[in-house]
C-alpha cells in the first residue's frame, strides 16, 4: 500500500493485500484496534444523527480549529464550514474533540482521540479493518482504502458507501503516543463537498 498525497476521494477502491497477522502481542494490539475502529464508526453515526438536529448555518470566514493542550491538533476549514460550539460538542455521545459542519448541512467532520497504543502497522490494520467492515455492516460498500500523507504524517484512509448512499470515511492518524481519527460524512455525488472534506483531512496536524 503506497503513500499518496492527492485528494483522497478520487481513486477507485483497491483491496489491500491480505496479510496474516503475526502470532505475537502485536496481533492482539491489531485486533483491538479493529474493534476500536468499528466502535468508533458506530459512535460517529450517532454523533452525525445528533448534529443533524442542530439546524441553521453559521457565517464563517474559514480558519483553523485547534484542540486543547492535552489533545493538541489543528485542522483548517473553508468558509463554507463552521465549527460546532464547544457546549454542543460536549453534549454529543462518543466524546468527540471537535465537529465541523457544512453551513448547508451537506457534510460533517468529526475529530476523535482514540484510546490505546497507536497501531504499529497501518497496512495490516487496513487489511483487517476492510474485511471486518464488509462482514459486519450490512449493505456497506468499500470505496477507497490507502495510506495518505497529511500534514501530521501518514494516516490510514478508508471510505465507504452506506446502503442509503452516503459517503463516509475514517482516517486513523498516529501521532507519537496519541492516535486521532477523522470521521466524515457527505451525500453521494456531492463532489464539491468531498473535495472540501479532502482538503480538511490533508490539513490535519497533530505533530507531537
TORVONU-524353 format. One record per residue (C-alpha): residue number from 1; residue in three letters; x, y, z. Coordinates in Angstrom, 2 decimals, decimal comma, always signed. Each point is the difference from the previous one (the first is absolute). Example, Ala and Ser with C-alpha at 12.3 -4.5 7.8 and 13.67 -1.06 7.14 Angstrom:
// TORVONU-524353
ATOM     i    aa         X         Y         Z
ATOM     1   ala    +12,30     -4,50     +7,80
ATOM     2   ser     +1,37     +3,44     -0,66
// end
This chain:
// TORVONU-524353
ATOM     i    aa         X         Y         Z
ATOM     1   unk     +0,00     +0,00     +0,00
ATOM     2   unk     +1,70     +3,18     -1,13
ATOM     3   unk     -0,07     +3,40     +1,60
ATOM     4   unk     -1,84     +2,53     -2,15
ATOM     5   unk     -0,49     +3,72     +0,32
ATOM     6   unk     -2,83     +0,77     -2,41
ATOM     7   unk     -3,59     +0,68     +1,01
ATOM     8   unk     -1,19     -3,26     +1,54
ATOM     9   unk     -3,50     -0,28     -1,46
ATOM    10   unk     +0,91     -0,38     -3,68
ATOM    11   unk     +1,75     -3,39     -0,48
ATOM    12   unk     -2,03     -3,20     -0,30
ATOM    13   unk     +0,04     -2,43     +2,89
ATOM    14   unk     +2,72     -2,61     -0,04
ATOM    15   unk     -0,08     -2,82     +2,53
ATOM    16   unk     +3,29     +0,00     +1,92
ATOM    17   unk     +1,92     -3,27     +0,02
ATOM    18   unk     -1,18     -2,31     +2,75
ATOM    19   unk     +2,96     -0,61     +2,30
ATOM    20   unk     -0,13     -2,60     +2,79
ATOM    21   unk     +0,18     +1,49     +3,45
ATOM    22   unk     +3,18     -0,84     +1,93
ATOM    23   unk     -0,32     -2,38     +2,94
ATOM    24   unk     +1,16     +2,54     +2,55
ATOM    25   unk     -1,18     +2,77     +2,24
ATOM    26   unk     -0,28     +2,18     -3,08
ATOM    27   unk     -2,76     -2,28     -1,23
ATOM    28   unk     -2,16     +0,76     +3,01
ATOM    29   unk     +0,83     +3,69     -0,31
ATOM    30   unk     -1,14     -0,06     -3,62
ATOM    31   unk     -3,20     -1,88     +0,75
ATOM    32   unk     -0,70     +2,41     +2,82
ATOM    33   unk     +0,44     +2,91     -2,39
ATOM    34   unk     -2,44     -1,49     -2,50
ATOM    35   unk     -2,56     -0,31     +2,77
ATOM    36   unk     +0,61     +3,58     +1,10
ATOM    37   unk     -0,32     +1,23     -3,57
ATOM    38   unk     -3,32     -1,80     -0,46
ATOM    39   unk     -1,33     +1,36     +3,28
ATOM    40   unk     +1,20     +3,44     -1,04
ATOM    41   unk     -1,94     -0,21     -3,26
ATOM    42   unk     -3,18     -0,93     +1,87
ATOM    43   unk     +0,53     +2,87     +2,46
ATOM    44   unk     +0,57     +2,46     -2,83
ATOM    45   unk     -3,24     -1,13     -1,63
ATOM    46   unk     -1,83     +1,06     +3,15
ATOM    47   unk     +1,91     +3,29     +0,08
ATOM    48   unk     -0,94     +0,75     -3,61
ATOM    49   unk     -3,67     -0,68     +0,77
ATOM    50   unk     +0,20     +2,36     +2,98
ATOM    51   unk     +1,77     +2,73     -1,98
ATOM    52   unk     -2,79     -0,17     -2,58
ATOM    53   unk     -2,35     +1,31     +2,69
ATOM    54   unk     +1,96     +3,25     +0,25
ATOM    55   unk     -1,72     +2,08     -2,64
ATOM    56   unk     +1,22     +3,14     -1,71
ATOM    57   unk     +3,35     +0,94     -1,45
ATOM    58   unk     +2,64     +2,32     +1,35
ATOM    59   unk     +1,82     +2,85     -1,63
ATOM    60   unk     +3,61     -1,05     -0,26
ATOM    61   unk     +3,08     +1,42     -1,64
ATOM    62   unk     +1,80     -3,30     +0,34
ATOM    63   unk     +3,04     -0,49     +2,16
ATOM    64   unk     +1,74     -2,53     +2,20
ATOM    65   unk     -1,59     -2,00     +2,80
ATOM    66   unk     +2,33     -1,04     +2,82
ATOM    67   unk     -0,29     -2,55     +2,77
ATOM    68   unk     +0,85     +0,36     +3,68
ATOM    69   unk     +3,54     -0,19     +1,37
ATOM    70   unk     -0,59     -3,63     +0,98
ATOM    71   unk     -1,47     -0,96     -3,38
ATOM    72   unk     +1,89     +2,47     -2,16
ATOM    73   unk     -0,78     +0,06     -3,72
ATOM    74   unk     -0,77     +2,47     -2,78
ATOM    75   unk     -2,36     -0,40     -2,95
ATOM    76   unk     -0,73     +2,68     -2,60
ATOM    77   unk     -3,49     +0,51     -1,40
ATOM    78   unk     -1,48     +2,12     -2,84
ATOM    79   unk     -2,58     +2,78     +0,36
ATOM    80   unk     -2,78     -2,42     -0,98
ATOM    81   unk     +0,54     -1,85     +3,31
ATOM    82   unk     -0,28     +0,96     +3,68
ATOM    83   unk     +1,13     -1,63     +3,26
ATOM    84   unk     -2,73     -1,19     +2,30
ATOM    85   unk     -0,07     +1,96     +3,26
ATOM    86   unk     +1,93     -1,64     +2,82
ATOM    87   unk     -3,10     -0,38     +2,20
ATOM    88   unk     -1,78     -1,87     -2,78
ATOM    89   unk     +3,05     -2,19     -0,62
ATOM    90   unk     +0,10     -0,85     +3,71
ATOM    91   unk     -3,63     -1,15     -0,17
ATOM    92   unk     +0,66     -2,52     -2,77
ATOM    93   unk     +0,51     -3,73     +0,62
ATOM    94   unk     +3,37     -1,64     -0,58
ATOM    95   unk     +2,01     +2,92     +1,44
ATOM    96   unk     +1,11     +1,63     -3,27
ATOM    97   unk     +2,69     +2,67     +0,26
ATOM    98   unk     -1,42     +2,16     -2,75
ATOM    99   unk     -2,73     +0,04     -2,63
ATOM   100   unk     -0,06     +2,00     -3,22
ATOM   101   unk     -3,29     +0,36     -1,87
ATOM   102   unk     -0,57     +1,33     -3,49
ATOM   103   unk     -2,18     +3,08     +0,22
ATOM   104   unk     -2,64     -1,54     -2,28
ATOM   105   unk     -0,02     -3,25     +1,98
ATOM   106   unk     +1,49     -2,03     -2,86
ATOM   107   unk     +3,08     -1,26     +1,86
ATOM   108   unk     +1,36     -0,76     +3,45
ATOM   109   unk     +3,58     -0,55     +1,24
ATOM   110   unk     +0,58     -1,49     +3,46
ATOM   111   unk     +3,43     -0,07     +1,71
ATOM   112   unk     +0,50     -2,59     +2,76
ATOM   113   unk     +2,86     -1,05     +2,27
ATOM   114   unk     +0,25     -3,79     +0,08
ATOM   115   unk     +1,10     -2,02     +3,00
ATOM   116   unk     +2,77     -2,57     +0,11
ATOM   117   unk     +3,47     -0,28     -1,48
ATOM   118   unk     +0,27     +1,34     -3,57
ATOM   119   unk     -0,16     -2,78     -2,64
ATOM   120   unk     +3,47     -1,21     -0,96
ATOM   121   unk     -0,86     -0,96     -3,59
ATOM   122   unk     -2,59     +2,03     -1,91
ATOM   123   unk     +0,14     -2,38     -2,97
ATOM   124   unk     -1,07     -2,97     +2,12
ATOM   125   unk     -2,60     +2,11     +1,78
ATOM   126   unk     -1,44     +1,02     -3,38
ATOM   127   unk     -0,23     -3,56     -1,31
ATOM   128   unk     -1,78     -1,27     +3,12
ATOM   129   unk     -2,23     +3,05     +0,39
ATOM   130   unk     -1,19     -0,26     -3,61
ATOM   131   unk     -0,94     -3,65     +0,44
ATOM   132   unk     -1,77     +0,60     +3,31
ATOM   133   unk     -1,98     +2,96     -1,31
ATOM   134   unk     -1,35     -2,01     -2,92
ATOM   135   unk     -0,82     -2,93     +2,27
ATOM   136   unk     -1,71     +1,94     +2,79
ATOM   137   unk     -1,80     +2,91     -1,64
ATOM   138   unk     -2,87     -1,10     -2,29
ATOM   139   unk     -0,20     +1,78     -3,34
ATOM   140   unk     +3,37     +1,73     +0,39
ATOM   141   unk     +2,18     +0,39     -3,08
ATOM   142   unk     +3,68     +0,80     +0,43
ATOM   143   unk     +1,13     +2,71     -2,40
ATOM   144   unk     +3,60     +1,02     +0,73
ATOM   145   unk     +2,62     -1,19     +2,43
ATOM   146   unk     +3,59     +1,22     +0,01
ATOM   147   unk     +2,71     +1,74     +1,94
ATOM   148   unk     -0,01     +3,75     -0,49
ATOM   149   unk     +2,52     +2,69     +0,84
ATOM   150   unk     -1,54     +2,76     +2,10
ATOM   151   unk     +1,60     +2,90     +1,85
ATOM   152   unk     +0,26     -2,13     +3,15
ATOM   153   unk     +1,76     -2,88     -1,78
ATOM   154   unk     -1,44     -3,22     -1,39
ATOM   155   unk     -3,61     -1,02     +0,58
ATOM   156   unk     -2,16     -2,94     -1,02
ATOM   157   unk     -2,94     +1,21     -2,11
ATOM   158   unk     -3,06     -2,20     -0,49
ATOM   159   unk     -3,15     +1,17     -1,77
ATOM   160   unk     -3,20     -1,93     -0,56
ATOM   161   unk     -3,53     +0,45     -1,30
ATOM   162   unk     -2,94     -0,86     +2,24
ATOM   163   unk     -3,18     -1,67     -1,22
ATOM   164   unk     -1,69     +3,42     +0,16
ATOM   165   unk     +2,56     +1,43     -2,45
ATOM   166   unk     +1,98     +2,10     +2,46
ATOM   167   unk     +3,78     +0,17     -0,39
ATOM   168   unk     +1,79     -0,41     +3,32
ATOM   169   unk     +3,68     -0,21     +0,79
ATOM   170   unk     +2,32     -0,56     +2,92
ATOM   171   unk     +3,66     +1,02     +0,19
ATOM   172   unk     +2,15     -1,56     +2,72
ATOM   173   unk     +2,82     +2,39     +0,90
ATOM   174   unk     +2,80     -1,17     +2,34
ATOM   175   unk     +1,78     +2,95     +1,62
ATOM   176   unk     +2,76     -1,05     +2,37
ATOM   177   unk     -1,67     -1,77     +2,92
ATOM   178   unk     -3,41     +1,33     -1,00
ATOM   179   unk     -2,40     -1,08     -2,72
ATOM   180   unk     -2,73     +2,09     -1,58
ATOM   181   unk     -2,78     -0,91     -2,38
ATOM   182   unk     -1,67     +2,31     -2,50
ATOM   183   unk     -3,48     -1,21     -0,94
ATOM   184   unk     -1,96     +1,62     -2,81
ATOM   185   unk     -3,34     -0,30     -1,74
ATOM   186   unk     -1,45     +1,59     -3,13
ATOM   187   unk     -2,68     -0,71     -2,56
ATOM   188   unk     +0,94     -2,25     -2,90
ATOM   189   unk     +0,70     +1,99     -3,17
ATOM   190   unk     +0,76     +3,24     +1,88
ATOM   191   unk     +3,48     +0,33     -1,50
ATOM   192   unk     +0,50     +3,58     +1,20
ATOM   193   unk     -0,66     -1,06     +3,59
ATOM   194   unk     +2,33     -3,00     -0,39
ATOM   195   unk     +2,80     +2,25     -1,26
ATOM   196   unk     -0,40     +2,32     +2,97
ATOM   197   unk     +0,08     -2,96     +2,38
ATOM   198   unk     +3,11     -1,32     -1,73
ATOM   199   unk     +1,82     +3,31     +0,48
ATOM   200   unk     -0,96     +0,10     +3,67
ATOM   201   unk     +1,33     -3,53     +0,52
ATOM   202   unk     +3,30     +0,87     -1,68
ATOM   203   unk     +0,36     +3,09     +2,24
ATOM   204   unk     -0,29     -1,99     +3,25
ATOM   205   unk     +3,04     +0,44     +2,22
ATOM   206   unk     +0,54     -1,69     +3,36
ATOM   207   unk     +3,79     -0,09     -0,14
ATOM   208   unk     +1,25     -0,83     +3,53
// end
